């Protein structure tokens, strides 16, 4: 599913129109104000799961095929597509589509091997189709997986503009899949994000378009426009799989829909984060324009850290040294997530 709940797909679901700005003009914005109610989304997801049954695995569905697991994950790009539409630039959204799926498999301890895409359009257009394809190819190359097909559907009575989603397949030996549960005393190693990634865009868009257009010059970084900053592609974490296995990672979390509450998917403990990576300037920009509370920011966005894993504290420094990660916190008895003075 393509919603923002931490228990289902992770890319953002449908939200406001292409111009954003549907939230209250002079109040502190919340994600629900902007059009995405995570609690309602979680309830809908729970209803669906109760109807169809729940498969083994959290970030990916695991199918027992003998001595290995076949793993499947499906997700989309969400309302980031509306920013691409406003800029007439779809060149990176294919990377997002690959990353949102492949990273979920990595969080389960599974190597992504193949990907199929689904492009639904209001009307066919060769230009944006080619741009989407270029991004898919770039993402597949970076993730070292095969694009094995896809489907383009023309549905003018259902779709406005376009929607892009996909499904990623992976394989893993049964003893290679992460246990998926942490223990009090475990260390948390985090890895930097590239920016907003592909979730929370309804809140970001609503905040930004209170006072700006996507085509306005960007006041931070090396981006030409504000829209370019919002389109920064989701980072791929497939390169982490080998070192995480080598250092005995117990569980991992892809920090997407639901923000830092995703850590709770690694087990019902307390997660204390005291050295997270600094948020990129785009987060401060969004928070300032929307007057968004700190807790709401951390419940919605990755805030600079896109992937977290848990392992024995004696192995954590070595994993960080072998990657671009660092020890950001620890697992304790209790519940909830503590980060930057915020309790989630």
Secondary structure, DSSP 8 states (H G I E B T S, - for coil): --SS-TTS--S----S-TT---S-TTS---HHHHT--HHHHHHHHHHHHHHH---B-SSSEEEE-SSEEEEEEEEE-TTHHHHHHHHT--TTHHHHHHHHHHHHHHHHT-EEEEEEEEEEESS--HHHHHHHHHHHHHHHHHHT-EEEEEEEEE-TTT-SSEEEEEEEEEEEETTTS------TT-EEEEEE-SSSTTSSHHHHHHHHTTT--TTSB-SSTT-SBHHHHHT------TTHHHHHHHTT--EEEE--TTGGGGGGGG-SSEEEESS-----HHHHHHHHHHT--HHHHHHHS-TTEEEEEEE-HHHHHHHHHHSS-EEEEEEESSSEEEETTEE-
